[in-house]
């Protein structure tokens, strides 16, 4: 088992290294951290071609940075070591003060937090989860933990959280009947279901929130940030960029709008409002 994990880690690392953009002489690459909803290997297969395109189009070399679990990822990201981050974990009062600026987000309507059970589960109501184990990706997850847990707290339903490490891992626990339910990001669940033919039922669904966003560290030069933003936003209009986006959509079984749209900090005020009123404790 240990050797198998090591071998998969080496394979994932090979994927990461093999597609890193080449920086010009004397110009270091800018780190681009992605919150991992999926395995490292699958995340790298999706993001590396996109970052290679953006690097070449913008003239700003970007290097993908990933961590083993979503919680480990956010803990490292909040130290400020990354130049760009793709996340929705940076709107808590503490992380908001880091000053990262929203520059773009995926096209499409957005995401919801949900509490779901397997298709054949006898559970039909949130109150039937009382005292049962429920899977969540990480204590930092917005739609995967904070939003569903807020609903459970407000419904006076007490559950035993099981943190799986990322979104698809928590869905996997539910699929194997190791937990009674799971808190999920609706978009990740839909895509996982299409790839794996996993059947589920939604017990509860939240309001719509904007999806994860691309954020720039305040110390990144403004012209670099602007160039990266323009490359992401223009990707779907460029035949070369569109081809990469279509390949990524095929990999993850996406049926959403392709590409990215411009965004700014105000587009995530609903996250900040949620954190001000929630009864969930960190």
Secondary structure, 3 states (H helix, E strand, C coil): CHHHHHHHHHHHHHHHHHCCCCCCCCCCCEEEEECCCCCHHHHHHHHHHHHHHHHHHHCCCEEEECCCCHHHHHHHHCCCCCCEEEECCCCCHHHHCCCCEEEEEECCCCECEEEEEECCCCCCCHHHHCCCEEEECCCCCHHHHHHHHHHHHHCCCCCEEEECCCHHHHHHHHHCCCCCEEEEEHHHHHHHHHHHCCCEEEEEECCCECCCEEEECCCCCHHHHHHHHHHHHHHHHCHHHHHHHHHHHHHHCCCCCCCEEECCHHHHHHHHHHHHHCCCCC
